[in-house]
C-alpha cells in the first residue's frame, strides 16, 4: 500500500491600507518575517456588476418609493433615532 504525503497549500493574507504611502514600508516589513514567501500589491476595484437579485431589489425599492412606502429622514439625528428604534 502506497502512502501519499499531502503538501499543505500556502495561506494568503489580504491587507487593505487606507494610506498608500505605507505600502512600501509594510511590504518591506512583511518580507522580513520568516515564512513569508512573497508579497504582492494589487489595486482593489469595486465590481460594478448588477446581479439579477440586485436588479430585483432595486426595482422593488423603486416601486415602493413610487407608492410612498418609504421612510424619510431629514437629518442625521432623525436617521439615528430611526436606526436606534429598530
MDAnalysis code that builds the backbone (N, CA, C; Angstrom):
import MDAnalysis as mda
import numpy as np

u = mda.Universe.empty(258, n_residues=86, atom_resindex=np.repeat(np.arange(86), 3), trajectory=True)
u.add_TopologyAttr("name", ["N", "CA", "C"] * 86)
u.add_TopologyAttr("resid", np.arange(1, 87))
u.add_TopologyAttr("resname", ["UNK", "UNK", "UNK", "UNK", "UNK", "UNK", "UNK", "UNK", "UNK", "UNK", "UNK", "UNK", "UNK", "UNK", "UNK", "UNK", "UNK", "UNK", "UNK", "UNK", "UNK", "UNK", "UNK", "UNK", "UNK", "UNK", "UNK", "UNK", "UNK", "UNK", "UNK", "UNK", "UNK", "UNK", "UNK", "UNK", "UNK", "UNK", "UNK", "UNK", "UNK", "UNK", "UNK", "UNK", "UNK", "UNK", "UNK", "UNK", "UNK", "UNK", "UNK", "UNK", "UNK", "UNK", "UNK", "UNK", "UNK", "UNK", "UNK", "UNK", "UNK", "UNK", "UNK", "UNK", "UNK", "UNK", "UNK", "UNK", "UNK", "UNK", "UNK", "UNK", "UNK", "UNK", "UNK", "UNK", "UNK", "UNK", "UNK", "UNK", "UNK", "UNK", "UNK", "UNK", "UNK", "UNK"])
u.atoms.positions = np.array([
    [0.845, -1.178, 0.000],
    [0.000, 0.000, 0.000],
    [0.887, 1.237, 0.000],
    [0.684, 2.091, -0.951],
    [1.490, 3.299, -1.083],
    [0.921, 4.403, -0.196],
    [1.787, 5.161, 0.403],
    [1.349, 6.295, 1.213],
    [1.610, 7.576, 0.453],
    [0.716, 8.498, 0.629],
    [0.898, 9.791, -0.028],
    [1.094, 10.851, 1.035],
    [1.933, 11.772, 0.725],
    [2.179, 12.894, 1.628],
    [1.508, 14.115, 1.034],
    [0.601, 14.703, 1.797],
    [-0.061, 15.901, 1.287],
    [0.780, 17.127, 1.614],
    [0.920, 17.971, 0.641],
    [1.674, 19.209, 0.818],
    [0.672, 20.312, 1.108],
    [0.800, 20.948, 2.259],
    [-0.174, 21.993, 2.597],
    [-0.070, 23.179, 1.635],
    [-1.226, 23.716, 1.294],
    [-1.255, 24.898, 0.434],
    [-0.841, 26.105, 1.263],
    [-0.104, 27.022, 0.643],
    [0.270, 28.217, 1.399],
    [-0.957, 29.075, 1.702],
    [-0.980, 29.664, 2.865],
    [-2.069, 30.566, 3.246],
    [-1.812, 31.938, 2.637],
    [-2.901, 32.645, 2.365],
    [-2.778, 34.004, 1.855],
    [-3.451, 34.952, 2.830],
    [-2.927, 36.155, 2.916],
    [-3.486, 37.184, 3.773],
    [-3.717, 38.420, 2.912],
    [-4.877, 39.022, 3.061],
    [-5.182, 40.247, 2.323],
    [-5.226, 41.393, 3.320],
    [-4.466, 42.423, 3.036],
    [-4.399, 43.596, 3.905],
    [-4.815, 44.805, 3.077],
    [-5.762, 45.574, 3.581],
    [-6.197, 46.779, 2.889],
    [-5.657, 47.987, 3.644],
    [-4.934, 48.830, 2.952],
    [-4.349, 50.024, 3.561],
    [-5.107, 51.257, 3.102],
    [-5.400, 52.131, 4.042],
    [-6.068, 53.385, 3.701],
    [-5.093, 54.404, 3.137],
    [-3.841, 54.309, 3.557],
    [-2.831, 55.276, 3.152],
    [-1.808, 54.591, 2.248],
    [-1.817, 54.920, 0.964],
    [-0.898, 54.293, 0.014],
    [0.561, 54.574, 0.330],
    [0.834, 55.610, 1.104],
    [2.213, 55.938, 1.459],
    [2.835, 54.842, 2.332],
    [2.005, 54.015, 2.963],
    [2.514, 52.959, 3.840],
    [2.908, 51.690, 3.092],
    [2.522, 51.572, 1.835],
    [2.708, 50.326, 1.087],
    [4.159, 49.865, 1.106],
    [5.080, 50.722, 0.783],
    [6.494, 50.336, 0.699],
    [7.004, 49.837, 2.037],
    [6.708, 50.563, 3.114],
    [7.186, 50.157, 4.435],
    [6.561, 48.841, 4.891],
    [5.269, 48.678, 4.676],
    [4.584, 47.451, 5.081],
    [5.122, 46.265, 4.279],
    [5.306, 46.464, 2.982],
    [5.831, 45.406, 2.118],
    [7.220, 44.975, 2.595],
    [8.072, 45.930, 2.898],
    [9.428, 45.641, 3.372],
    [9.376, 44.883, 4.703],
    [8.503, 45.303, 5.604],
    [8.393, 44.650, 6.909],
    [7.886, 43.210, 6.775],
    [6.911, 42.999, 5.911],
    [6.374, 41.647, 5.726],
    [7.422, 40.692, 5.172],
    [8.261, 41.182, 4.275],
    [9.306, 40.341, 3.691],
    [10.323, 39.899, 4.733],
    [10.446, 40.637, 5.836],
    [11.403, 40.306, 6.880],
    [10.906, 39.184, 7.789],
    [9.640, 38.846, 7.717],
    [9.062, 37.817, 8.575],
    [9.400, 36.437, 8.014],
    [9.925, 35.577, 8.882],
    [10.286, 34.221, 8.460],
    [9.030, 33.484, 7.981],
    [9.115, 32.836, 6.851],
    [7.992, 32.076, 6.322],
    [7.187, 32.808, 5.269],
    [7.430, 34.103, 5.094],
    [6.710, 34.855, 4.067],
    [7.350, 34.544, 2.727],
    [6.580, 33.933, 1.829],
    [7.113, 33.514, 0.533],
    [7.140, 34.660, -0.467],
    [6.118, 35.488, -0.458],
    [6.097, 36.609, -1.397],
    [5.113, 37.658, -0.894],
    [5.303, 38.876, -1.363],
    [4.408, 39.988, -1.047],
    [4.080, 40.667, -2.360],
    [2.792, 40.761, -2.666],
    [2.361, 41.411, -3.901],
    [1.413, 42.545, -3.556],
    [1.379, 43.536, -4.412],
    [0.481, 44.671, -4.244],
    [-0.488, 44.665, -5.423],
    [-1.776, 44.839, -5.120],
    [-2.789, 44.869, -6.168],
    [-3.784, 45.977, -5.866],
    [-4.277, 46.592, -6.914],
    [-5.326, 47.597, -6.754],
    [-6.657, 46.880, -6.552],
    [-7.491, 47.427, -5.697],
    [-8.823, 46.879, -5.472],
    [-9.803, 47.748, -6.229],
    [-10.590, 47.110, -7.043],
    [-11.608, 47.838, -7.795],
    [-12.971, 47.285, -7.417],
    [-13.919, 48.158, -7.202],
    [-15.276, 47.715, -6.915],
    [-15.866, 47.068, -8.154],
    [-16.562, 45.975, -7.931],
    [-17.241, 45.302, -9.028],
    [-18.557, 46.024, -9.265],
    [-18.714, 46.591, -10.439],
    [-19.903, 47.378, -10.764],
    [-21.024, 46.524, -11.364],
    [-20.861, 45.217, -11.348],
    [-21.847, 44.330, -11.935],
    [-23.114, 44.297, -11.089],
    [-24.248, 44.434, -11.731],
    [-25.534, 44.333, -11.042],
    [-26.095, 42.956, -11.350],
    [-26.211, 42.149, -10.310],
    [-26.717, 40.791, -10.481],
    [-28.235, 40.823, -10.636],
    [-28.827, 39.741, -11.135],
    [-30.288, 39.694, -11.237],
    [-30.987, 39.923, -9.891],
    [-30.429, 39.377, -8.814],
    [-31.021, 39.580, -7.489],
    [-30.956, 41.052, -7.080],
    [-29.836, 41.710, -7.385],
    [-29.712, 43.132, -7.076],
    [-30.709, 43.941, -7.898],
    [-30.871, 43.569, -9.181],
    [-31.813, 44.274, -10.061],
    [-33.229, 44.158, -9.505],
    [-33.600, 42.971, -8.991],
    [-34.923, 42.777, -8.387],
    [-35.100, 43.694, -7.180],
    [-34.083, 43.781, -6.332],
    [-34.153, 44.640, -5.143],
    [-34.286, 46.107, -5.529],
    [-33.537, 46.528, -6.536],
    [-33.604, 47.913, -6.995],
    [-34.998, 48.223, -7.526],
    [-35.542, 47.315, -8.361],
    [-36.877, 47.528, -8.914],
    [-37.945, 47.552, -7.821],
    [-37.804, 46.681, -6.824],
    [-38.748, 46.666, -5.702],
    [-38.687, 47.994, -4.946],
    [-37.478, 48.471, -4.684],
    [-37.315, 49.748, -3.976],
    [-37.922, 50.893, -4.769],
    [-37.770, 50.871, -6.084],
    [-38.347, 51.930, -6.925],
    [-39.877, 51.898, -6.869],
    [-40.455, 50.677, -6.897],
    [-41.923, 50.561, -6.803],
    [-42.425, 51.074, -5.457],
    [-41.718, 50.693, -4.367],
    [-42.111, 51.152, -3.033],
    [-42.004, 52.673, -2.934],
    [-40.957, 53.230, -3.492],
    [-40.774, 54.686, -3.478],
    [-41.912, 55.372, -4.232],
    [-42.266, 54.824, -5.395],
    [-43.343, 55.412, -6.204],
    [-44.682, 55.382, -5.461],
    [-44.902, 54.373, -4.616],
    [-46.149, 54.256, -3.842],
    [-46.095, 55.050, -2.534],
    [-44.932, 55.645, -2.232],
    [-44.787, 56.391, -0.984],
    [-44.525, 55.499, 0.213],
    [-44.106, 54.271, -0.036],
    [-43.840, 53.308, 1.038],
    [-42.373, 53.368, 1.461],
    [-41.939, 54.548, 1.838],
    [-40.539, 54.725, 2.233],
    [-40.460, 55.458, 3.559],
    [-39.304, 55.418, 4.156],
    [-39.036, 56.152, 5.387],
    [-38.151, 57.326, 5.009],
    [-38.524, 58.512, 5.457],
    [-37.755, 59.701, 5.131],
    [-37.155, 60.281, 6.405],
    [-35.860, 60.509, 6.377],
    [-35.155, 61.156, 7.486],
    [-34.553, 62.436, 6.933],
    [-34.880, 63.548, 7.564],
    [-34.399, 64.830, 7.061],
    [-33.050, 65.244, 7.660],
    [-32.686, 64.650, 8.779],
    [-31.407, 64.969, 9.412],
    [-30.715, 63.679, 9.838],
    [-29.431, 63.789, 10.132],
    [-28.671, 62.632, 10.611],
    [-29.211, 62.159, 11.957],
    [-29.658, 63.099, 12.785],
    [-30.209, 62.739, 14.091],
    [-31.504, 61.936, 13.937],
    [-32.341, 62.365, 12.996],
    [-33.578, 61.631, 12.711],
    [-33.268, 60.213, 12.256],
    [-32.275, 60.089, 11.396],
    [-31.882, 58.779, 10.900],
    [-31.361, 57.914, 12.041],
    [-30.557, 58.504, 12.934],
    [-30.015, 57.751, 14.060],
    [-31.136, 57.284, 14.996],
    [-32.135, 58.163, 15.238],
    [-33.268, 57.773, 16.074],
    [-34.018, 56.601, 15.447],
    [-34.173, 56.646, 14.115],
    [-34.856, 55.553, 13.416],
    [-34.066, 54.253, 13.596],
    [-32.750, 54.286, 13.350],
    [-31.943, 53.078, 13.495],
    [-31.964, 52.548, 14.930],
    [-31.934, 53.450, 15.904],
    [-31.991, 53.049, 17.304],
    [-33.319, 52.368, 17.650],
    [-34.378, 52.747, 16.932],
    [-35.700, 52.178, 17.220],
    [-35.880, 50.775, 16.654],
    [-34.995, 50.364, 15.769],
    [-35.147, 49.032, 15.147],
    [-34.832, 47.906, 16.112],
])
